[in-house]
Amino acid sequence: MSQVFHRGYSIENKSDDANAWRVRLQNKVLIGNITAVKKSIDWWTDAAVLIDPAEFNESGELINEGETAENSKVQVQKMEYKGYIFSNDSEQSKEWYFMHGGRLIKGSQKALQDYIDRFNKASKKQ
């Protein structure tokens, strides 16, 4: 069995077949050549878009890049509050998020601002 780690994901191949590399993303097992599987992981990690390795050619480029790029276009809103960057990649007002202490914190802008204010107040007391 061969095993490779790429961007925090374990890619395994239990046979000698070059097209049998496997990774589990979003509770789905993706199978393909190592380059395509790595590209699927890259897309998932960078854009939260799940692309099957079969959609990549041998050099790792998308076969139907125009269609996929069009489907994955998302307007990302960003705002800064006391040094933290909030992001929202949906049209919903309560789906803002940011990373804090290795955790993903989600909610409305007001809720996230309140969270930071409470955290800063608690930090000053210590």
C-alpha positions, 0 to 999 in steps of 0.5 A: 500500500502506498500513502501520500499526504497532501494538504492534510489529507491522506491519499492511498493506493492499495494496488499497482494501478496508477489510476487507483489513488483514493481520498475521502473528501466531504464523505465521498471517496474520490479515485483517480491518478495522483495528480488529479486527486491532488488537484481535487484536494486543492480545489476543495481546500481553496474554494470548497468546490468538490471536483471529481478527479475524472474532470482533470486531464493528465496535466492536472488541468480541468477538462471543462474549465469554463463551465466549472469556473462559471459554476464556482464563481462566488462573490466573497464579502470581507470586512475587518473588525478589530484586526479580524477579517470576517468573510461571507461567501453566500447571500445570507446575512447570518452566514459570516465566519472567521477563524479564531484560535484554530476554530471556525466561528460563524454567525451574523456580523453583529454576533461575531463582533459581540464574540470578539468584544467578549473575548477581548474583555475576558482577555483583559481581566486575566 
